[in-house]
Amino acid sequence: GNTLLPCFKRFPSLAACKEYSPPNSRWIVLDVGNKATPLDKLLATGDHREAEVFLVVGSERGWTENERSFFRSSGFETASLGNRILRTDTACIAATSVATLAFHG
């Protein structure tokens, strides 16, 4: 049993998200499609003990090209939970489960 709960933080805008960036943080935006690395494979890279990992989940409408451009220019990594569009609440649960497994195997 692990009693450590993941932390959830909601930002009112992408600009506010970018402003909040603790030292040694790793930002991963979840997107649908074949171009993105599967989240489990992306999390297998890097040392998670040294960095706070933030998983960015959007709405069911998906990201616009302007938002994707923002992520690229801001240094966000892109990962995928697969090719199916998930509801936001489902994506949060799935991403947290994948991350928990990657960190605590």
Phi and psi in radians as a Rosetta constraint file:
Dihedral C 1 N 2 CA 2 C 2 CIRCULARHARMONIC -2.026 0.35
Dihedral N 2 CA 2 C 2 N 3 CIRCULARHARMONIC 2.138 0.35
Dihedral C 2 N 3 CA 3 C 3 CIRCULARHARMONIC -1.673 0.35
Dihedral N 3 CA 3 C 3 N 4 CIRCULARHARMONIC 0.059 0.35
Dihedral C 3 N 4 CA 4 C 4 CIRCULARHARMONIC -1.395 0.35
Dihedral N 4 CA 4 C 4 N 5 CIRCULARHARMONIC 2.070 0.35
Dihedral C 4 N 5 CA 5 C 5 CIRCULARHARMONIC -1.653 0.35
Dihedral N 5 CA 5 C 5 N 6 CIRCULARHARMONIC 2.490 0.35
Dihedral C 5 N 6 CA 6 C 6 CIRCULARHARMONIC -1.154 0.35
Dihedral N 6 CA 6 C 6 N 7 CIRCULARHARMONIC 2.630 0.35
Dihedral C 6 N 7 CA 7 C 7 CIRCULARHARMONIC -1.620 0.35
Dihedral N 7 CA 7 C 7 N 8 CIRCULARHARMONIC 2.397 0.35
Dihedral C 7 N 8 CA 8 C 8 CIRCULARHARMONIC -1.974 0.35
Dihedral N 8 CA 8 C 8 N 9 CIRCULARHARMONIC 2.303 0.35
Dihedral C 8 N 9 CA 9 C 9 CIRCULARHARMONIC -2.339 0.35
Dihedral N 9 CA 9 C 9 N 10 CIRCULARHARMONIC 2.261 0.35
Dihedral C 9 N 10 CA 10 C 10 CIRCULARHARMONIC -1.930 0.35
Dihedral N 10 CA 10 C 10 N 11 CIRCULARHARMONIC 2.333 0.35
Dihedral C 10 N 11 CA 11 C 11 CIRCULARHARMONIC -1.980 0.35
Dihedral N 11 CA 11 C 11 N 12 CIRCULARHARMONIC 2.477 0.35
Dihedral C 11 N 12 CA 12 C 12 CIRCULARHARMONIC -1.298 0.35
Dihedral N 12 CA 12 C 12 N 13 CIRCULARHARMONIC -0.302 0.35
Dihedral C 12 N 13 CA 13 C 13 CIRCULARHARMONIC -2.751 0.35
Dihedral N 13 CA 13 C 13 N 14 CIRCULARHARMONIC 2.896 0.35
Dihedral C 13 N 14 CA 14 C 14 CIRCULARHARMONIC -1.166 0.35
Dihedral N 14 CA 14 C 14 N 15 CIRCULARHARMONIC -0.607 0.35
Dihedral C 14 N 15 CA 15 C 15 CIRCULARHARMONIC -1.073 0.35
Dihedral N 15 CA 15 C 15 N 16 CIRCULARHARMONIC -0.740 0.35
Dihedral C 15 N 16 CA 16 C 16 CIRCULARHARMONIC -1.153 0.35
Dihedral N 16 CA 16 C 16 N 17 CIRCULARHARMONIC -0.619 0.35
Dihedral C 16 N 17 CA 17 C 17 CIRCULARHARMONIC -1.088 0.35
Dihedral N 17 CA 17 C 17 N 18 CIRCULARHARMONIC -0.770 0.35
Dihedral C 17 N 18 CA 18 C 18 CIRCULARHARMONIC -1.158 0.35
Dihedral N 18 CA 18 C 18 N 19 CIRCULARHARMONIC -0.633 0.35
Dihedral C 18 N 19 CA 19 C 19 CIRCULARHARMONIC -1.146 0.35
Dihedral N 19 CA 19 C 19 N 20 CIRCULARHARMONIC -0.555 0.35
Dihedral C 19 N 20 CA 20 C 20 CIRCULARHARMONIC -1.542 0.35
Dihedral N 20 CA 20 C 20 N 21 CIRCULARHARMONIC 1.731 0.35
Dihedral C 20 N 21 CA 21 C 21 CIRCULARHARMONIC -2.549 0.35
Dihedral N 21 CA 21 C 21 N 22 CIRCULARHARMONIC 1.567 0.35
Dihedral C 21 N 22 CA 22 C 22 CIRCULARHARMONIC -1.075 0.35
Dihedral N 22 CA 22 C 22 N 23 CIRCULARHARMONIC 2.747 0.35
Dihedral C 22 N 23 CA 23 C 23 CIRCULARHARMONIC -1.005 0.35
Dihedral N 23 CA 23 C 23 N 24 CIRCULARHARMONIC 2.600 0.35
Dihedral C 23 N 24 CA 24 C 24 CIRCULARHARMONIC 0.993 0.35
Dihedral N 24 CA 24 C 24 N 25 CIRCULARHARMONIC 0.670 0.35
Dihedral C 24 N 25 CA 25 C 25 CIRCULARHARMONIC -1.748 0.35
Dihedral N 25 CA 25 C 25 N 26 CIRCULARHARMONIC 2.627 0.35
Dihedral C 25 N 26 CA 26 C 26 CIRCULARHARMONIC -2.182 0.35
Dihedral N 26 CA 26 C 26 N 27 CIRCULARHARMONIC 2.089 0.35
Dihedral C 26 N 27 CA 27 C 27 CIRCULARHARMONIC -1.839 0.35
Dihedral N 27 CA 27 C 27 N 28 CIRCULARHARMONIC 2.192 0.35
Dihedral C 27 N 28 CA 28 C 28 CIRCULARHARMONIC -2.190 0.35
Dihedral N 28 CA 28 C 28 N 29 CIRCULARHARMONIC 2.074 0.35
Dihedral C 28 N 29 CA 29 C 29 CIRCULARHARMONIC -1.669 0.35
Dihedral N 29 CA 29 C 29 N 30 CIRCULARHARMONIC 2.323 0.35
Dihedral C 29 N 30 CA 30 C 30 CIRCULARHARMONIC -1.596 0.35
Dihedral N 30 CA 30 C 30 N 31 CIRCULARHARMONIC 2.271 0.35
Dihedral C 30 N 31 CA 31 C 31 CIRCULARHARMONIC -2.466 0.35
Dihedral N 31 CA 31 C 31 N 32 CIRCULARHARMONIC 2.678 0.35
Dihedral C 31 N 32 CA 32 C 32 CIRCULARHARMONIC -1.540 0.35
Dihedral N 32 CA 32 C 32 N 33 CIRCULARHARMONIC 2.468 0.35
Dihedral C 32 N 33 CA 33 C 33 CIRCULARHARMONIC 2.385 0.35
Dihedral N 33 CA 33 C 33 N 34 CIRCULARHARMONIC 2.898 0.35
Dihedral C 33 N 34 CA 34 C 34 CIRCULARHARMONIC -1.308 0.35
Dihedral N 34 CA 34 C 34 N 35 CIRCULARHARMONIC -0.354 0.35
Dihedral C 34 N 35 CA 35 C 35 CIRCULARHARMONIC -1.292 0.35
Dihedral N 35 CA 35 C 35 N 36 CIRCULARHARMONIC -0.467 0.35
Dihedral C 35 N 36 CA 36 C 36 CIRCULARHARMONIC -1.474 0.35
Dihedral N 36 CA 36 C 36 N 37 CIRCULARHARMONIC 2.519 0.35
Dihedral C 36 N 37 CA 37 C 37 CIRCULARHARMONIC -1.231 0.35
Dihedral N 37 CA 37 C 37 N 38 CIRCULARHARMONIC 2.397 0.35
Dihedral C 37 N 38 CA 38 C 38 CIRCULARHARMONIC -0.980 0.35
Dihedral N 38 CA 38 C 38 N 39 CIRCULARHARMONIC 2.436 0.35
Dihedral C 38 N 39 CA 39 C 39 CIRCULARHARMONIC -0.978 0.35
Dihedral N 39 CA 39 C 39 N 40 CIRCULARHARMONIC -0.732 0.35
Dihedral C 39 N 40 CA 40 C 40 CIRCULARHARMONIC -1.095 0.35
Dihedral N 40 CA 40 C 40 N 41 CIRCULARHARMONIC -0.655 0.35
Dihedral C 40 N 41 CA 41 C 41 CIRCULARHARMONIC -1.253 0.35
Dihedral N 41 CA 41 C 41 N 42 CIRCULARHARMONIC -0.674 0.35
Dihedral C 41 N 42 CA 42 C 42 CIRCULARHARMONIC -1.151 0.35
Dihedral N 42 CA 42 C 42 N 43 CIRCULARHARMONIC -0.700 0.35
Dihedral C 42 N 43 CA 43 C 43 CIRCULARHARMONIC -1.250 0.35
Dihedral N 43 CA 43 C 43 N 44 CIRCULARHARMONIC -0.299 0.35
Dihedral C 43 N 44 CA 44 C 44 CIRCULARHARMONIC -1.272 0.35
Dihedral N 44 CA 44 C 44 N 45 CIRCULARHARMONIC -0.238 0.35
Dihedral C 44 N 45 CA 45 C 45 CIRCULARHARMONIC -1.703 0.35
Dihedral N 45 CA 45 C 45 N 46 CIRCULARHARMONIC 2.576 0.35
Dihedral C 45 N 46 CA 46 C 46 CIRCULARHARMONIC 1.526 0.35
Dihedral N 46 CA 46 C 46 N 47 CIRCULARHARMONIC 2.900 0.35
Dihedral C 46 N 47 CA 47 C 47 CIRCULARHARMONIC -1.836 0.35
Dihedral N 47 CA 47 C 47 N 48 CIRCULARHARMONIC 1.880 0.35
Dihedral C 47 N 48 CA 48 C 48 CIRCULARHARMONIC -1.313 0.35
Dihedral N 48 CA 48 C 48 N 49 CIRCULARHARMONIC -0.286 0.35
Dihedral C 48 N 49 CA 49 C 49 CIRCULARHARMONIC -1.264 0.35
Dihedral N 49 CA 49 C 49 N 50 CIRCULARHARMONIC -0.358 0.35
Dihedral C 49 N 50 CA 50 C 50 CIRCULARHARMONIC -1.748 0.35
Dihedral N 50 CA 50 C 50 N 51 CIRCULARHARMONIC -0.147 0.35
Dihedral C 50 N 51 CA 51 C 51 CIRCULARHARMONIC -2.318 0.35
Dihedral N 51 CA 51 C 51 N 52 CIRCULARHARMONIC 2.549 0.35
Dihedral C 51 N 52 CA 52 C 52 CIRCULARHARMONIC -1.451 0.35
Dihedral N 52 CA 52 C 52 N 53 CIRCULARHARMONIC 2.331 0.35
Dihedral C 52 N 53 CA 53 C 53 CIRCULARHARMONIC -1.873 0.35
Dihedral N 53 CA 53 C 53 N 54 CIRCULARHARMONIC 2.238 0.35
Dihedral C 53 N 54 CA 54 C 54 CIRCULARHARMONIC -1.999 0.35
Dihedral N 54 CA 54 C 54 N 55 CIRCULARHARMONIC 2.189 0.35
Dihedral C 54 N 55 CA 55 C 55 CIRCULARHARMONIC -1.792 0.35
Dihedral N 55 CA 55 C 55 N 56 CIRCULARHARMONIC 2.124 0.35
Dihedral C 55 N 56 CA 56 C 56 CIRCULARHARMONIC -1.751 0.35
Dihedral N 56 CA 56 C 56 N 57 CIRCULARHARMONIC 2.067 0.35
Dihedral C 56 N 57 CA 57 C 57 CIRCULARHARMONIC -2.044 0.35
Dihedral N 57 CA 57 C 57 N 58 CIRCULARHARMONIC 2.320 0.35
Dihedral C 57 N 58 CA 58 C 58 CIRCULARHARMONIC -1.803 0.35
Dihedral N 58 CA 58 C 58 N 59 CIRCULARHARMONIC -2.878 0.35
Dihedral C 58 N 59 CA 59 C 59 CIRCULARHARMONIC -1.504 0.35
Dihedral N 59 CA 59 C 59 N 60 CIRCULARHARMONIC 3.024 0.35
Dihedral C 59 N 60 CA 60 C 60 CIRCULARHARMONIC -1.140 0.35
Dihedral N 60 CA 60 C 60 N 61 CIRCULARHARMONIC -0.336 0.35
Dihedral C 60 N 61 CA 61 C 61 CIRCULARHARMONIC -1.203 0.35
Dihedral N 61 CA 61 C 61 N 62 CIRCULARHARMONIC -0.268 0.35
Dihedral C 61 N 62 CA 62 C 62 CIRCULARHARMONIC 1.486 0.35
Dihedral N 62 CA 62 C 62 N 63 CIRCULARHARMONIC 3.026 0.35
Dihedral C 62 N 63 CA 63 C 63 CIRCULARHARMONIC -1.521 0.35
Dihedral N 63 CA 63 C 63 N 64 CIRCULARHARMONIC 2.498 0.35
Dihedral C 63 N 64 CA 64 C 64 CIRCULARHARMONIC -1.414 0.35
Dihedral N 64 CA 64 C 64 N 65 CIRCULARHARMONIC 2.904 0.35
Dihedral C 64 N 65 CA 65 C 65 CIRCULARHARMONIC -1.111 0.35
Dihedral N 65 CA 65 C 65 N 66 CIRCULARHARMONIC -0.602 0.35
Dihedral C 65 N 66 CA 66 C 66 CIRCULARHARMONIC -1.096 0.35
Dihedral N 66 CA 66 C 66 N 67 CIRCULARHARMONIC -0.714 0.35
Dihedral C 66 N 67 CA 67 C 67 CIRCULARHARMONIC -1.179 0.35
Dihedral N 67 CA 67 C 67 N 68 CIRCULARHARMONIC -0.739 0.35
Dihedral C 67 N 68 CA 68 C 68 CIRCULARHARMONIC -1.070 0.35
Dihedral N 68 CA 68 C 68 N 69 CIRCULARHARMONIC -0.698 0.35
Dihedral C 68 N 69 CA 69 C 69 CIRCULARHARMONIC -1.100 0.35
Dihedral N 69 CA 69 C 69 N 70 CIRCULARHARMONIC -0.731 0.35
Dihedral C 69 N 70 CA 70 C 70 CIRCULARHARMONIC -1.008 0.35
Dihedral N 70 CA 70 C 70 N 71 CIRCULARHARMONIC -0.819 0.35
Dihedral C 70 N 71 CA 71 C 71 CIRCULARHARMONIC -1.072 0.35
Dihedral N 71 CA 71 C 71 N 72 CIRCULARHARMONIC -0.800 0.35
Dihedral C 71 N 72 CA 72 C 72 CIRCULARHARMONIC -1.067 0.35
Dihedral N 72 CA 72 C 72 N 73 CIRCULARHARMONIC -0.814 0.35
Dihedral C 72 N 73 CA 73 C 73 CIRCULARHARMONIC -1.242 0.35
Dihedral N 73 CA 73 C 73 N 74 CIRCULARHARMONIC -0.333 0.35
Dihedral C 73 N 74 CA 74 C 74 CIRCULARHARMONIC -1.685 0.35
Dihedral N 74 CA 74 C 74 N 75 CIRCULARHARMONIC 0.046 0.35
Dihedral C 74 N 75 CA 75 C 75 CIRCULARHARMONIC 1.445 0.35
Dihedral N 75 CA 75 C 75 N 76 CIRCULARHARMONIC 0.298 0.35
Dihedral C 75 N 76 CA 76 C 76 CIRCULARHARMONIC -1.273 0.35
Dihedral N 76 CA 76 C 76 N 77 CIRCULARHARMONIC 2.496 0.35
Dihedral C 76 N 77 CA 77 C 77 CIRCULARHARMONIC -1.524 0.35
Dihedral N 77 CA 77 C 77 N 78 CIRCULARHARMONIC 2.689 0.35
Dihedral C 77 N 78 CA 78 C 78 CIRCULARHARMONIC -2.008 0.35
Dihedral N 78 CA 78 C 78 N 79 CIRCULARHARMONIC 2.336 0.35
Dihedral C 78 N 79 CA 79 C 79 CIRCULARHARMONIC -2.383 0.35
Dihedral N 79 CA 79 C 79 N 80 CIRCULARHARMONIC 2.872 0.35
Dihedral C 79 N 80 CA 80 C 80 CIRCULARHARMONIC -2.305 0.35
Dihedral N 80 CA 80 C 80 N 81 CIRCULARHARMONIC 2.621 0.35
Dihedral C 80 N 81 CA 81 C 81 CIRCULARHARMONIC -1.794 0.35
Dihedral N 81 CA 81 C 81 N 82 CIRCULARHARMONIC 0.188 0.35
Dihedral C 81 N 82 CA 82 C 82 CIRCULARHARMONIC 2.226 0.35
Dihedral N 82 CA 82 C 82 N 83 CIRCULARHARMONIC -3.027 0.35
Dihedral C 82 N 83 CA 83 C 83 CIRCULARHARMONIC -1.615 0.35
Dihedral N 83 CA 83 C 83 N 84 CIRCULARHARMONIC -0.093 0.35
Dihedral C 83 N 84 CA 84 C 84 CIRCULARHARMONIC -1.632 0.35
Dihedral N 84 CA 84 C 84 N 85 CIRCULARHARMONIC 2.445 0.35
Dihedral C 84 N 85 CA 85 C 85 CIRCULARHARMONIC -1.331 0.35
Dihedral N 85 CA 85 C 85 N 86 CIRCULARHARMONIC 2.189 0.35
Dihedral C 85 N 86 CA 86 C 86 CIRCULARHARMONIC -1.811 0.35
Dihedral N 86 CA 86 C 86 N 87 CIRCULARHARMONIC 2.665 0.35
Dihedral C 86 N 87 CA 87 C 87 CIRCULARHARMONIC -1.110 0.35
Dihedral N 87 CA 87 C 87 N 88 CIRCULARHARMONIC 2.665 0.35
Dihedral C 87 N 88 CA 88 C 88 CIRCULARHARMONIC -1.004 0.35
Dihedral N 88 CA 88 C 88 N 89 CIRCULARHARMONIC -0.796 0.35
Dihedral C 88 N 89 CA 89 C 89 CIRCULARHARMONIC -1.124 0.35
Dihedral N 89 CA 89 C 89 N 90 CIRCULARHARMONIC -0.665 0.35
Dihedral C 89 N 90 CA 90 C 90 CIRCULARHARMONIC -1.168 0.35
Dihedral N 90 CA 90 C 90 N 91 CIRCULARHARMONIC -0.721 0.35
Dihedral C 90 N 91 CA 91 C 91 CIRCULARHARMONIC -1.085 0.35
Dihedral N 91 CA 91 C 91 N 92 CIRCULARHARMONIC -0.700 0.35
Dihedral C 91 N 92 CA 92 C 92 CIRCULARHARMONIC -1.098 0.35
Dihedral N 92 CA 92 C 92 N 93 CIRCULARHARMONIC -0.781 0.35
Dihedral C 92 N 93 CA 93 C 93 CIRCULARHARMONIC -1.143 0.35
Dihedral N 93 CA 93 C 93 N 94 CIRCULARHARMONIC -0.798 0.35
Dihedral C 93 N 94 CA 94 C 94 CIRCULARHARMONIC -1.105 0.35
Dihedral N 94 CA 94 C 94 N 95 CIRCULARHARMONIC -0.794 0.35
Dihedral C 94 N 95 CA 95 C 95 CIRCULARHARMONIC -1.121 0.35
Dihedral N 95 CA 95 C 95 N 96 CIRCULARHARMONIC -0.725 0.35
Dihedral C 95 N 96 CA 96 C 96 CIRCULARHARMONIC -1.129 0.35
Dihedral N 96 CA 96 C 96 N 97 CIRCULARHARMONIC -0.674 0.35
Dihedral C 96 N 97 CA 97 C 97 CIRCULARHARMONIC -1.131 0.35
Dihedral N 97 CA 97 C 97 N 98 CIRCULARHARMONIC -0.779 0.35
Dihedral C 97 N 98 CA 98 C 98 CIRCULARHARMONIC -1.099 0.35
Dihedral N 98 CA 98 C 98 N 99 CIRCULARHARMONIC -0.778 0.35
Dihedral C 98 N 99 CA 99 C 99 CIRCULARHARMONIC -1.134 0.35
Dihedral N 99 CA 99 C 99 N 100 CIRCULARHARMONIC -0.741 0.35
Dihedral C 99 N 100 CA 100 C 100 CIRCULARHARMONIC -1.059 0.35
Dihedral N 100 CA 100 C 100 N 101 CIRCULARHARMONIC -0.751 0.35
Dihedral C 100 N 101 CA 101 C 101 CIRCULARHARMONIC -1.108 0.35
Dihedral N 101 CA 101 C 101 N 102 CIRCULARHARMONIC -0.718 0.35
Dihedral C 101 N 102 CA 102 C 102 CIRCULARHARMONIC -1.142 0.35
Dihedral N 102 CA 102 C 102 N 103 CIRCULARHARMONIC -0.652 0.35
Dihedral C 102 N 103 CA 103 C 103 CIRCULARHARMONIC -1.470 0.35
Dihedral N 103 CA 103 C 103 N 104 CIRCULARHARMONIC -0.578 0.35
Dihedral C 103 N 104 CA 104 C 104 CIRCULARHARMONIC -2.080 0.35
Dihedral N 104 CA 104 C 104 N 105 CIRCULARHARMONIC 0.003 0.35
